[in-house]
Amino acid sequence: MRTNVFISGGGIGGLTLGLKLAQCGIDVTVAERLPGPSPIYKGELLQPKSLEILDSLDVIESVFENGHKISDLELTELKNVKAEPEHSVMTYSILPSDYPFSLMIHHETLKGILLNKAKGYPSFHYHPQTVCKEIHDHRVTLENRKKKETFEIECDFIIGAEGRNSVTRDYMGVSVKEKKYNHHFLTVTFPRPEKMVKGKIISTYQSFLGLFPLPDNEVRSVYLIPAGEYKSLRKKPISEFHKLYKKMCPDLEGFVDQIKDWKQIQLMVPLKYHSDTYVKDHLAIIGDAVHTVHPMAGEGMNMAIQDGDVLGELLCDMHKKDKLDPSNLEWYPKVRRKRVSHQMHLSHLSALVYSYPYRPIGWLRGRSLQRMEKDTVSHYKQMLNISGLGLWRETLYDRMIQGGILPMRNGTITGEEKDNTTFTQTQDYPWKETEALQ
Ligand SMILES: Cc1cc2nc3c(=O)[nH]c(=O)nc-3n(C[C@H](O)[C@H](O)[C@H](O)COP(=O)(O)OP(=O)(O)OC[C@H]3O[C@@H](n4cnc5c(N)ncnc54)[C@H](O)[C@@H]3O)c2cc1C
């Protein structure tokens, strides 16, 4: 068998790339280990940049039909019983995009939308229940687990999109150094009150609950626990879990109680790593194969989509111009590495802010968030940077404002500031402007 581009792994990253390549007529083969949808929870929040990409892939209507839009994130810091809670609201609506909001969608639904669309293109080939076992130069050995058959594919390019355990990354000889955190998360979806339509983060100095509405009146929840506490928690009756949630959000009375068994609740262990190498010869890695991010800022699957978009556009141009020298692949990390590093840094900071169960840290967090909401530049920078639409680095000056050392700014963000900090087509795909492809 022969194909132009072989993709190992049909997760969000592999399918985004596969669809994009199929749309420009490249012969692409995706092998996916699993037979069908997985019950394991993975990311569900789409950021504005990913929505723009899904629009360019002509699937945005289906995404809207199956998703729940979130414009505002409400952040509530609960104090003791006597003090009023502190609220702040961070909004996507200030962003310069046709999609100034995020969107919650079931992970497997999104994969289904991408896969169904891709299957409509004759140059797209999909092998479910098929594991990439071995890579040797331009040859890949695959095993179809259902038929218990092994076969080989010859290809020009090999893309590793296998997530955290990547055969392609191993073949490239690349290792990653994992950073673990002092906390884990419990995560579960359950019915929500109809009026709960905004994203909510509720915290005390020692606990954290994130609530992200899904369609069909469901809500995805994430609850922070100290690392290692899961086993002892699971020994308690499920009503103890309900109590933890209702203490943070009384509106969940009658809703969270519909979870009847600990088995419905998944443990999520946050990790972080960023590979030094994205590309080697005719091989490249995307998504979780190359970077894994703490889930606090909801970036994981967005980074996979954005990798797939940039690498896909590059491979399409290489094929269109018949410039197939593998050294062209280096354009992909040139665009992605800096953006990924910054988003990982933001996610890491958000994680640290909620990680330490001390009253002064809770107090500082509440105050900083309120000032971040009210300081126009800080608010804009935070939303722009998590949206994926652009990059505007935070400075010491911003941090001093957020910390209450300097006064807040209340002017508007100028058109020029917006233009200078939002990614342009040229920044997304810089090779197009030059005759640089080999
Ligand atoms: C438990 C968990 C919870 C998460 N929660 C969040 C969250 O709350 N927010 C967020 O933004 N992100 C979250 N993430 C991260 C997010 O899901 C990932 O960043 C995103 O799915 C990455 O997409 P991907 O396509 O790179 O990898 P994956 O989604 O991991 O897809 C890789 C695919 O490759 C397949 N595969 C693996 N090895 C092989 C092989 N040898 N041959 C063939 N196929 C193979 C796998 O079966 C899988 O389908 C979470 C991840 C995990 C694991």
The ligand as an SDF file (V2000), in Angstrom:
LIG
                    3D

 53 58  0  0  0  0  0  0  0  0999 V2000
   -7.7740   12.1240   30.7190 C   0  0  0  0  0  0  0  0  0  0  0  0
   -7.5740   13.3700   29.9030 C   0  0  0  0  0  0  0  0  0  0  0  0
   -8.2900   14.5190   30.2090 C   0  0  0  0  0  0  0  0  0  0  0  0
   -8.0860   15.6830   29.4760 C   0  0  0  0  0  0  0  0  0  0  0  0
   -8.7730   16.8150   29.7930 N   0  0  0  0  0  0  0  0  0  0  0  0
   -8.6010   17.9450   29.0720 C   0  0  0  0  0  0  0  0  0  0  0  0
   -9.3030   19.1510   29.3480 C   0  0  0  0  0  0  0  0  0  0  0  0
  -10.0740   19.2290   30.2850 O   0  0  0  0  0  0  0  0  0  0  0  0
   -9.1250   20.2190   28.5370 N   0  0  0  0  0  0  0  0  0  0  0  0
   -8.2650   20.1700   27.4730 C   0  0  0  0  0  0  0  0  0  0  0  0
   -8.1360   21.1370   26.7350 O   0  0  0  0  0  0  0  0  0  0  0  0
   -7.5670   19.0660   27.2130 N   0  0  0  0  0  0  0  0  0  0  0  0
   -7.7170   17.9680   27.9850 C   0  0  0  0  0  0  0  0  0  0  0  0
   -7.0160   16.8540   27.7040 N   0  0  0  0  0  0  0  0  0  0  0  0
   -6.0720   16.9210   26.6510 C   0  0  0  0  0  0  0  0  0  0  0  0
   -6.7440   16.7730   25.3270 C   0  0  0  0  0  0  0  0  0  0  0  0
   -7.6660   15.7550   25.3570 O   0  0  0  0  0  0  0  0  0  0  0  0
   -5.6380   16.5160   24.3570 C   0  0  0  0  0  0  0  0  0  0  0  0
   -4.7490   17.6230   24.3930 O   0  0  0  0  0  0  0  0  0  0  0  0
   -6.1330   16.3330   22.9390 C   0  0  0  0  0  0  0  0  0  0  0  0
   -7.0570   15.2880   22.8880 O   0  0  0  0  0  0  0  0  0  0  0  0
   -4.9210   16.0500   22.0790 C   0  0  0  0  0  0  0  0  0  0  0  0
   -5.3290   15.5440   20.8610 O   0  0  0  0  0  0  0  0  0  0  0  0
   -4.3880   14.5500   20.0740 P   0  0  0  0  0  0  0  0  0  0  0  0
   -5.1230   14.2510   18.8290 O   0  0  0  0  0  0  0  0  0  0  0  0
   -3.0240   15.1080   20.0100 O   0  0  0  0  0  0  0  0  0  0  0  0
   -4.2450   13.2630   21.0000 O   0  0  0  0  0  0  0  0  0  0  0  0
   -5.3320   12.2350   21.4990 P   0  0  0  0  0  0  0  0  0  0  0  0
   -6.6460   12.8850   21.6960 O   0  0  0  0  0  0  0  0  0  0  0  0
   -4.7170   11.5340   22.6640 O   0  0  0  0  0  0  0  0  0  0  0  0
   -5.4880   11.2350   20.2880 O   0  0  0  0  0  0  0  0  0  0  0  0
   -4.5070   10.2850   19.9740 C   0  0  0  0  0  0  0  0  0  0  0  0
   -5.1580    9.1310   19.2600 C   0  0  0  0  0  0  0  0  0  0  0  0
   -4.1520    8.2490   18.7730 O   0  0  0  0  0  0  0  0  0  0  0  0
   -4.5240    6.9080   19.0240 C   0  0  0  0  0  0  0  0  0  0  0  0
   -3.2940    6.1170   19.1110 N   0  0  0  0  0  0  0  0  0  0  0  0
   -2.3700    6.0820   20.0990 C   0  0  0  0  0  0  0  0  0  0  0  0
   -1.3410    5.2830   19.7860 N   0  0  0  0  0  0  0  0  0  0  0  0
   -1.6190    4.7810   18.5610 C   0  0  0  0  0  0  0  0  0  0  0  0
   -0.9290    3.8950   17.6860 C   0  0  0  0  0  0  0  0  0  0  0  0
    0.2590    3.3640   18.0030 N   0  0  0  0  0  0  0  0  0  0  0  0
   -1.5130    3.5830   16.4970 N   0  0  0  0  0  0  0  0  0  0  0  0
   -2.7130    4.1010   16.1460 C   0  0  0  0  0  0  0  0  0  0  0  0
   -3.4050    4.9460   16.9370 N   0  0  0  0  0  0  0  0  0  0  0  0
   -2.8590    5.2940   18.1240 C   0  0  0  0  0  0  0  0  0  0  0  0
   -5.3150    6.9810   20.3230 C   0  0  0  0  0  0  0  0  0  0  0  0
   -6.2000    5.8800   20.4430 O   0  0  0  0  0  0  0  0  0  0  0  0
   -6.0490    8.3090   20.1750 C   0  0  0  0  0  0  0  0  0  0  0  0
   -7.3100    8.1730   19.5730 O   0  0  0  0  0  0  0  0  0  0  0  0
   -7.1710   15.6820   28.4260 C   0  0  0  0  0  0  0  0  0  0  0  0
   -6.4760   14.5150   28.0830 C   0  0  0  0  0  0  0  0  0  0  0  0
   -6.6530   13.3670   28.8190 C   0  0  0  0  0  0  0  0  0  0  0  0
   -5.8860   12.1220   28.4350 C   0  0  0  0  0  0  0  0  0  0  0  0
  1  2  1  0
  2  3  1  0
  2 52  2  0
  3  4  2  0
  4  5  1  0
  4 50  1  0
  5  6  2  0
  6  7  1  0
  6 13  1  0
  7  8  2  0
  7  9  1  0
  9 10  1  0
 10 11  2  0
 10 12  1  0
 12 13  2  0
 13 14  1  0
 14 15  1  0
 14 50  1  0
 15 16  1  0
 16 17  1  0
 16 18  1  0
 18 19  1  0
 18 20  1  0
 20 21  1  0
 20 22  1  0
 22 23  1  0
 23 24  1  0
 24 25  2  0
 24 26  1  0
 24 27  1  0
 27 28  1  0
 28 29  2  0
 28 30  1  0
 28 31  1  0
 31 32  1  0
 32 33  1  0
 33 34  1  0
 33 48  1  0
 34 35  1  0
 35 36  1  0
 35 46  1  0
 36 37  1  0
 36 45  1  0
 37 38  2  0
 38 39  1  0
 39 40  1  0
 39 45  2  0
 40 41  1  0
 40 42  2  0
 42 43  1  0
 43 44  2  0
 44 45  1  0
 46 47  1  0
 46 48  1  0
 48 49  1  0
 50 51  2  0
 51 52  1  0
 52 53  1  0
M  END
$$$$
